[in-house]
Amino acid sequence: MLDKIDHIGIAVKNLESAIQFYRDVFGLECKKIEEVPGQKVNTAMFPLGDIKIELLEATSPDSPIAKFISKRGEGIHHIAYKVSNIEKSLSNLKNNNIELIHEEPQKGTGDQRIAFLHPKSTFGVLSELCEGK
């Protein structure tokens, strides 16, 4: 069902400071900065080999990223997996009693369709499915 790891999402308080760190200290190139209004985040993507590092900054105090940071602080938020058919993947997961945060795909970065799986069903790891570019 899973094709590969697409990206690792990292929650940050200040996107500009985090971009500067990943660019200037780690020497990575930021390929895209994008607002995702439906998820209430600003994102920055850094390709690293075959996967990406996605920095996530809340755009609203009620966003999932703001809530995550207030509970746990900055850090790894989720692991995203590339799938070829998100509807089929979600159906398969639901049939296996996996708790879904999104039962229908949502709009993500770069015109991808995404859906999150509840960490209660994935051994404490917030997992994202991505379909598209």
C-alpha positions in Angstrom: 0.0 0.0 0.0 2.8 2.4 0.8 5.2 3.4 -2.0 7.9 5.3 -0.1 8.4 7.9 2.6 7.5 11.3 1.1 8.5 13.7 3.8 9.0 14.2 7.5 7.0 17.1 9.0 8.6 19.3 11.6 6.5 21.7 13.7 8.2 25.1 14.2 7.2 28.3 15.9 9.0 30.6 13.5 9.2 29.4 9.8 11.7 32.1 8.8 14.1 31.2 11.5 13.8 27.5 10.8 14.3 28.1 7.1 17.5 30.0 7.8 18.8 27.2 10.0 18.1 24.4 7.5 19.6 26.6 4.7 22.6 28.1 6.4 23.6 25.4 8.9 22.6 22.2 7.1 23.2 23.6 3.6 19.8 22.6 2.2 17.9 24.5 -0.5 14.4 25.5 0.3 12.5 24.6 -2.9 9.0 25.8 -2.0 7.2 28.0 0.6 3.5 27.6 0.6 0.4 28.4 2.7 -2.1 25.6 3.1 -5.2 27.4 4.3 -7.2 24.2 4.9 -4.6 22.9 7.3 -3.9 26.4 8.8 -0.2 26.2 8.1 2.7 27.8 6.2 5.1 25.2 4.9 8.7 25.1 3.6 10.1 22.1 1.7 13.7 21.0 1.6 14.5 18.0 -0.6 17.0 15.7 1.0 17.8 12.7 -1.1 14.6 10.9 -2.1 12.5 12.5 0.7 11.7 16.0 1.9 11.9 17.9 5.2 8.7 19.9 5.6 8.7 22.7 8.1 5.3 23.6 9.4 4.3 26.9 11.0 0.8 27.6 12.4 -1.2 30.4 10.8 -3.9 30.3 13.5 -3.9 29.5 17.3 -6.5 26.8 16.7 -4.4 25.0 14.0 -3.2 21.4 14.6 0.4 22.7 14.5 -0.2 25.4 17.2 -1.9 22.8 19.4 0.9 20.3 18.9 3.6 22.9 19.8 1.6 24.1 22.9 1.5 20.4 24.1 4.8 19.1 23.0 7.0 21.9 21.8 8.7 22.1 18.4 9.8 18.9 16.8 8.9 16.0 14.5 5.1 16.2 13.9 4.5 13.5 11.4 5.8 11.0 8.8 4.2 11.1 5.4 4.0 8.2 3.0 3.4 8.3 -0.7 0.5 6.2 -2.0 -0.7 5.7 -5.5 -4.4 5.5 -4.7 -5.4 7.4 -1.5 -9.1 6.4 -1.6 -8.2 2.7 -1.9 -5.6 3.1 0.9 -8.1 4.9 3.2 -10.7 2.2 2.5 -8.2 -0.6 3.3 -7.2 1.1 6.5 -10.8 1.7 7.6 -11.6 -1.9 6.9 -8.7 -2.8 9.2 -10.1 -0.7 12.0 -7.4 2.0 11.8 -8.7 5.3 13.2 -8.6 8.0 10.5 -8.4 11.7 11.1 -9.5 12.3 7.5 -11.9 9.8 6.0 -11.8 11.8 2.7 -8.6 13.3 1.1 -7.8 16.9 1.8 -5.8 19.4 -0.2 -2.1 19.5 0.9 1.0 21.2 -0.4 1.9 21.1 -4.0 -1.6 20.0 -5.1 -1.2 16.7 -3.3 -4.2 15.0 -1.8 -3.5 14.0 1.8 -5.1 12.3 4.8 -3.9 11.8 8.3 -4.2 8.6 10.4 -4.7 8.9 14.1 -1.6 8.1 16.2 -3.7 5.9 18.5 -3.8 3.4 15.6 -0.2 3.8 14.5 1.8 3.2 17.7 2.0 6.9 18.6 3.2 8.2 15.2 1.0 10.7 13.4 1.0 9.4 9.8 0.0 11.1 6.6 -0.8 9.6 3.3 0.0 11.6 0.2 -1.1 11.1 -3.4 0.1 13.3 -6.3 3.2 15.2 -7.2 
